[in-house]
Amino acid sequence: MVEAAFTLRRSRRRVVWLAGAFALAIVAAVVGWLSTRGEELATLRGHTGPVRALAVAADQNLLVSAGDDRQVRLWDLRSNRSIKSFPAQDGKIVGLAVLPNRSALVTVSPDLKPAVWSLPDGRPVQTLGSPDTAESVAVSPDGRHLAFGGPDGRIWCCSPPDHLTPKPLKGHMKAVHSLAFTPDGTRLHSGGLDGFIRTWDAGSGQLKDQLAVGNRRVFGLTIFPDGTRVVAAVAGAGLRGWSLDKREELPAFGDDAGMAWCVAVSPDGSKLATGHEDGTVKVWEANPARVLRTYRGHRLVVLAVAFAPDGGSVFSASGDGTIKRWKVPGR
């Protein structure tokens, strides 16, 4: 009897211990979930397919989004509400650029010629004659230069609003998925699937420099507001960055970068945001590079990220058809 009672008490203690451990595991999981979900400010719904492109029209307090459903949607930055949508092109949209001081938007598609639309009414303004299709688009901060990355490796440049007949720049051997102008608008950087980042004179179109990324595809590019550094989202290598004046590679971002598909820098240059294949969004301290937060909320790959004009929040667009707004740590 004594032995049986002892065995019973021991079994009860084990059950209590296991129950306590299980409860602690649940608490830890909830805390972990809250730490990544607690600073989700909003989920923007309306698209019916993957959202591939984001752009911010700061002077109109608008976020612009587009993707596979062929719709351009305009969101009020203050309320996070959709205020308008319009069918832009008869094909998926992979890139957006807001033309500064012109209240105009450029859309690009791998199926159709680039097109220009007025904002915020969405009225068609012009369809460009070249290129036939595009994989990416970028506009210089001063609005003087517009560039398109083609599926054949060519880059097309023009000078809106008077000269909208783009001239081709040849250098990449494969599709150009990412473009970024320096803040002063004098240089254009391009990232291709051929494993190179190339630098062009924005005015003359002359190739000025190139950085080899190895046998890696460049999916995203961002240039710091001071024009001194470029960071790229590179297939199989996470994030890589270079000093543009010294042509030196920046300290490694480490394994935290994972499989990054897109990257953006905050307006003040202090933070980076990256979107990843596993649906996570990471916010980084830019210098030295370290992850401040990893946000989980998307079910599929994150295809685009963009900071709000004040740098206090970041938007992410996903293959799951949603856009999320996240609080930037320390803001």
C-alpha positions in Angstrom: 0.0 0.0 0.0 2.8 2.4 0.9 4.6 1.7 -2.3 1.4 2.2 -4.3 0.7 5.5 -2.6 4.2 6.7 -3.3 3.9 5.7 -6.9 0.6 7.5 -7.2 2.1 10.7 -5.6 5.0 10.5 -8.0 2.7 10.1 -11.0 0.7 13.1 -9.9 3.8 15.3 -9.5 4.9 14.2 -13.0 1.5 15.2 -14.4 1.6 18.5 -12.6 5.2 19.1 -13.9 4.2 18.3 -17.4 1.1 20.5 -17.2 3.3 23.3 -15.9 5.8 22.9 -18.6 3.1 22.8 -21.3 1.6 26.0 -19.8 5.0 27.7 -19.9 5.4 26.6 -23.5 2.1 28.2 -24.4 2.9 31.4 -22.6 6.3 31.6 -24.4 4.6 31.0 -27.8 2.0 33.7 -27.1 4.7 36.1 -26.0 6.7 35.3 -29.2 3.6 35.8 -31.3 2.8 39.1 -29.7 6.4 40.3 -30.1 6.1 39.9 -33.9 2.4 40.6 -34.3 1.9 43.3 -31.6 3.3 46.1 -33.8 1.2 45.3 -36.9 -0.6 48.6 -37.4 -3.0 47.6 -40.1 -3.8 45.0 -42.8 -4.8 46.5 -46.1 -7.1 44.2 -48.1 -8.6 44.6 -51.5 -6.3 42.9 -54.1 -7.4 39.5 -55.3 -4.0 38.2 -56.2 -0.3 38.7 -55.3 0.7 42.3 -54.7 4.0 42.9 -56.4 4.7 46.6 -56.3 4.4 49.5 -53.9 5.0 53.3 -54.3 4.5 56.2 -52.0 3.1 59.6 -53.2 4.1 61.6 -50.2 2.8 64.9 -51.4 -0.7 63.4 -51.7 -0.5 61.2 -48.6 -1.0 58.1 -50.8 0.3 54.5 -50.9 0.0 53.0 -54.3 -0.1 49.2 -54.9 -0.5 46.8 -57.8 -0.1 43.2 -58.8 -1.5 40.2 -60.5 -5.2 41.4 -60.4 -4.3 44.2 -62.8 -5.7 46.8 -60.4 -3.9 49.9 -59.1 -5.1 50.7 -55.6 -4.7 54.0 -53.8 -4.6 54.0 -50.0 -4.8 57.0 -47.6 -1.6 57.0 -45.5 -3.5 58.5 -42.6 -6.4 56.1 -42.4 -5.0 53.0 -44.2 -8.2 52.9 -46.2 -8.5 52.3 -49.9 -9.8 55.4 -51.5 -9.8 54.4 -55.2 -8.9 51.5 -57.5 -8.7 51.4 -61.3 -7.8 48.8 -64.0 -4.4 49.8 -65.2 -3.2 47.2 -67.7 -4.5 44.0 -69.2 -1.7 42.0 -67.5 0.0 41.8 -64.1 1.8 44.8 -62.9 5.3 44.3 -61.5 6.5 47.9 -61.0 5.3 51.3 -60.0 6.9 54.8 -59.9 5.4 58.1 -58.8 6.6 61.0 -60.9 7.5 63.8 -58.4 5.6 67.1 -58.7 3.6 65.8 -61.6 0.7 63.9 -59.9 1.4 61.0 -62.2 2.1 57.3 -61.9 4.0 54.9 -64.2 3.1 51.2 -64.3 5.2 48.4 -65.9 4.2 44.9 -66.9 6.0 41.9 -68.4 3.1 41.7 -70.9 2.6 45.3 -72.0 4.2 48.6 -72.7 4.7 51.0 -69.8 1.9 53.4 -69.2 1.4 56.8 -67.4 -1.6 57.6 -65.3 -2.8 60.7 -63.5 -3.1 60.8 -59.7 -5.4 60.5 -57.9 -8.1 60.0 -60.5 -6.4 57.2 -62.4 -7.0 58.7 -65.8 -4.7 57.3 -68.6 -2.2 59.9 -69.8 0.1 58.0 -72.2 1.4 54.6 -73.2 5.1 54.7 -74.0 6.4 53.5 -77.3 9.4 51.7 -75.8 10.2 49.3 -74.3 7.7 46.7 -75.3 7.6 45.2 -71.8 9.5 45.9 -68.6 10.4 44.1 -65.4 11.2 47.2 -63.3 11.0 51.0 -63.1 12.5 53.8 -61.2 12.4 57.6 -61.2 15.0 60.0 -60.0 14.1 62.0 -56.9 14.0 65.2 -58.9 11.8 63.6 -61.5 14.2 64.4 -64.4 15.0 60.8 -65.3 12.9 57.7 -65.7 14.3 54.2 -66.2 12.9 50.8 -67.2 14.6 47.4 -66.8 13.8 45.0 -69.6 13.5 41.2 -69.7 16.4 41.1 -72.3 18.9 42.9 -70.1 18.5 46.3 -71.7 17.7 49.5 -69.7 15.6 52.2 -71.2 16.0 55.8 -70.0 14.0 59.0 -70.8 13.5 62.5 -69.4 9.9 63.3 -68.5 7.8 65.2 -69.2 9.1 66.5 -72.5 11.2 63.6 -73.7 9.3 60.3 -73.2 11.0 58.3 -75.9 13.4 56.1 -74.0 16.9 55.3 -75.3 18.4 51.8 -74.6 21.4 51.1 -72.4 23.1 47.8 -73.0 25.2 46.0 -70.4 23.2 43.3 -68.6 22.9 39.9 -70.2 19.7 38.9 -68.5 16.6 40.5 -67.1 16.9 43.7 -65.0 14.7 43.3 -61.9 15.8 46.3 -59.9 16.7 49.9 -60.5 17.6 52.8 -58.1 18.8 56.4 -58.7 21.2 58.2 -56.4 19.6 61.0 -54.4 21.0 63.7 -56.7 19.7 61.9 -59.8 23.1 61.8 -61.5 23.6 58.0 -61.3 21.4 55.0 -62.0 22.2 51.6 -60.4 20.8 48.5 -61.9 20.6 44.9 -60.7 20.2 42.0 -63.0 19.8 38.3 -63.1 23.3 38.1 -64.6 24.9 38.7 -61.2 26.0 42.3 -61.7 25.1 45.6 -60.3 25.9 48.3 -62.8 26.2 52.1 -62.5 25.2 54.4 -65.3 25.4 58.2 -65.9 21.8 59.2 -65.8 22.2 61.9 -68.3 24.4 60.4 -71.0 23.6 56.7 -70.4 27.3 55.9 -70.2 28.3 52.8 -68.1 30.5 54.1 -65.3 31.1 51.1 -63.1 30.0 47.5 -62.2 30.1 45.3 -59.1 30.1 41.5 -59.5 27.8 39.6 -57.2 29.0 36.2 -58.5 26.5 33.7 -59.9 23.7 35.4 -58.0 20.5 37.1 -59.1 19.8 40.6 -57.8 16.1 41.0 -56.9 16.1 44.4 -55.1 18.3 47.5 -54.8 18.2 50.5 -52.5 20.5 53.5 -52.2 21.0 55.4 -48.9 19.8 59.0 -48.8 23.4 60.3 -48.6 24.3 58.4 -51.8 27.2 56.6 -50.3 26.0 53.1 -50.0 23.9 50.6 -52.0 22.3 47.4 -50.5 21.0 44.6 -52.7 18.7 41.6 -52.0 20.6 38.8 -53.7 19.3 35.3 -54.3 21.0 32.8 -52.1 23.1 35.4 -50.4 20.6 37.5 -48.4 21.7 41.1 -48.3 24.9 42.5 -49.6 26.0 46.1 -49.5 28.8 48.3 -50.9 30.4 51.7 -50.3 29.9 53.5 -53.6 32.8 55.9 -53.2 35.3 53.3 -52.1 33.8 50.3 -53.9 34.3 48.3 -50.8 31.8 45.7 -49.6 30.1 46.5 -46.3 30.3 44.1 -43.4 28.2 41.0 -43.9 24.6 41.1 -42.9 24.9 37.5 -41.7 22.4 34.6 -41.8 19.6 36.9 -40.4 19.1 38.1 -44.0 17.8 34.8 -45.1 16.2 34.7 -48.6 15.4 38.3 -49.2 13.3 39.4 -52.2 13.1 43.1 -51.6 14.8 45.9 -49.6 14.1 49.6 -48.8 15.9 52.2 -46.8 14.2 54.7 -44.5 14.1 58.4 -45.4 16.7 59.3 -42.8 18.9 56.3 -43.7 19.0 54.8 -40.2 16.8 51.7 -41.0 16.4 49.1 -43.6 13.4 46.9 -44.3 13.5 43.6 -46.1 10.9 41.1 -47.3 11.5 37.4 -47.3 10.6 34.2 -49.0 9.1 32.8 -45.8 6.7 35.7 -45.5 8.6 37.6 -42.8 9.5 41.3 -42.8 12.6 42.4 -41.0 13.5 45.9 -39.8 17.2 46.5 -39.5 19.5 49.0 -37.9 21.5 50.2 -40.9 24.8 50.9 -39.2 26.0 48.5 -37.9 23.7 46.1 -39.6 21.5 44.2 -37.1 17.9 43.0 -37.1 15.7 45.0 -34.7 12.4 43.1 -35.4 11.2 40.2 -37.4 7.5 40.5 -38.2 5.4 37.5 -39.1 1.9 37.9 -40.5 2.0 37.1 -44.3 1.3 33.6 -45.4 3.4 33.8 -48.6 6.6 35.5 -49.9 6.9 39.3 -49.4 7.5 40.9 -52.8 7.8 44.6 -52.0 8.5 46.9 -49.0 8.2 50.7 -48.6 8.7 53.1 -45.8 6.1 55.7 -44.9 7.3 59.3 -45.5 8.1 59.9 -41.8 10.0 56.6 -41.5 7.8 55.6 -38.5 6.2 52.6 -40.3 6.9 50.3 -43.1 4.5 48.6 -45.6 4.9 45.1 -47.0 3.2 43.5 -50.0 2.8 39.8 -50.3 1.9 37.0 -52.6 -1.0 36.3 -50.3 -2.7 39.4 -51.7 -2.4 41.5 -48.5 -0.5 44.6 -47.6 0.6 45.1 -44.0 1.8 48.2 -42.1 4.3 47.7 -39.3 5.6 50.0 -36.7 9.3 50.8 -37.0 11.1 50.1 -33.6 12.1 53.3 -31.8 9.6 55.5 -33.7 
